[in-house]
């Protein structure tokens, strides 16, 4: 028997987040659970990321109930989630008490493996969450967001892995959200982490398939000693999604490596989701092939669609190429952050502003905060000129400490605000839902008794639920490329909040 390579399937979370805009209803996942639970996976990723947001924003579904249901239906398999460190599942930093309570409640409701990451790879933003997971006795996975830049080297990532292990991480995840990890760097990175941190260090590799090279990267990482890899059942794989689970199993045959997966179970899961996928064709990403241009722009697929929607709202859809060229310049100016939520949206939106209004004529509040250190530190130096503009606009200083150290205890305040909302049931879980999404939660609490919605269209049933129409980002005063004769107000949606910026011509 060869060395066993463990597999985590992302079919219940990242697969439909990457390909179907996170719209898959829980009722369309339930029938696959028995086969998934008996297939032999190391874990099943099923929560976190955008699923929490999508549950309450579009599906009228309680995300905590989803977690409890998965726990009941998948008794044999570890459940895994993605947690944005100090941001939890929201888009701002929460103070330590809220982070600890969230982790505690997620563990209590059935979560086993917490993949904890920070968009800037600032380890200070991971510390509280990792410690909280350890306290619950669950598996804390410390995460390196992989990216490529003049300042990101294999040695820098290896050093980060060492720090994560010292923090108490039970395993190290290399998270490659934009499919930038080429085969040789994959081999070098895994080999060097094993050498530095010890051969017993569990290494878990997450890659997307967008650039077309990462199936080979998985193989090279396995050859270097990688213990666990992420993949997705083939009926929801490839494009901006992930490499197919069944293909990974077949690839390893005869190599001295093998998985514990049962092929007959995988076939049943594949067949099931191949029937479900067409129901969500309205949300299906147009991108289904390979794009090696991402090695230049480093822009994940979801970020491109976000920028396209912003530009359409401004009547400037034809300027996407200019924005794509501007993104790497903005990224360099703010210290080369990895492009992952929320830094990808912040950098992308600022690139849109730069193209529409002129270079740094206006800064979003989030971009100013990123420049000034309120999201954490970046590995690269920031552009001093842009930094000065951020300071002038935000009227607050640059900080170098851990951002969460500036936050005061907020649980009691969040609790009293949540309890004032009609339909809030008073549980800690509801308070956390309100804390994550204060704009969306009140509407959800009111409509929750109506029960979950299924946005999938069934071609056979005429009475199937109609898909929710995607809300376009509305712009007051879109210019359609015409010359500006007076002040124009742009309205850009970022993380569900609208930002109004009025710009005078030549400002």
Secondary structure, 3 states (H helix, E strand, C coil): CCEECEEEECCCCHHHHHHCCCCCCCHHHHCCHHHHHCCCCCEEEEEECCHHHHHHHCCCCCHHHHHHHHHHHCCCCEEEEEECHHHCCCCCCCCHHHHHHHHHHHHHCCCCEEEECCCCCCHHHCHHHHHHHHHHCCEEEEEEECCCECCECHHHHHHHHHHHHHCCCCEEEEEECCCCCCHHHHHHHHHHHHHHHCCCCEEEEEECCCCCCHHHHHHHHHHCCCCEEEEECHHHCCCCCCCEHHHHHHHHCCCCEECCCCHHHHHHHHHHHHHHHHHHHHHCCCCCCCCCCHHHHCCCHHHHHHHHHHHHHCCCHHHHHHHHHHHHHHHHHCCCCCCCCCHHHHHHHHHHHHHHHCCCCCCCHHHHHHHHCCCCCCCCCCCHHHHHHHHHHHCCCCCCCCHHHHCCCCHHHHHHHHHCCCCCCCCHHHHHHHHHCHHHHHHHHHHHHHCCCCCCCCCCCCCCCCCCCCCCCCCCCCCCCCCCCCCEEEEEEECCEEEEEEECCCC
